[in-house]
Amino acid sequence: MPDDDIDCDRALIELYEFLDGELTIERRERIEFHLHGCQHCFASFDFEQELRLVVRSKLQGEIPTTLRERIVRLIEVESRRLDHPDAG
């Protein structure tokens, strides 16, 4: 499978969608292909996957609403930053 449109920046941007199972089969295969050939991106993937497992194991109860809202805001800010890296 050619890796013609996946570079490290794109792979890392799509990493969370990959981990969440939100990519098309074709996109998922392209990211997997890149991860298998790029030690740097694979290390990031491995870290994020492990972090998710640790967080999931530590969350025994309901997440407080204020924490959930704060996380959502931070994700939105980061998403805008990634979509427009040259903007402030």
PyMOL commands that set and color helices and strands:
alter all, ss='L'
color gray80, all
select helices_A, chain A and resi 8-13+15-19+25-37+39-58+65-83
alter helices_A, ss='H'
color red, helices_A
deselect
rebuild
show_as cartoon
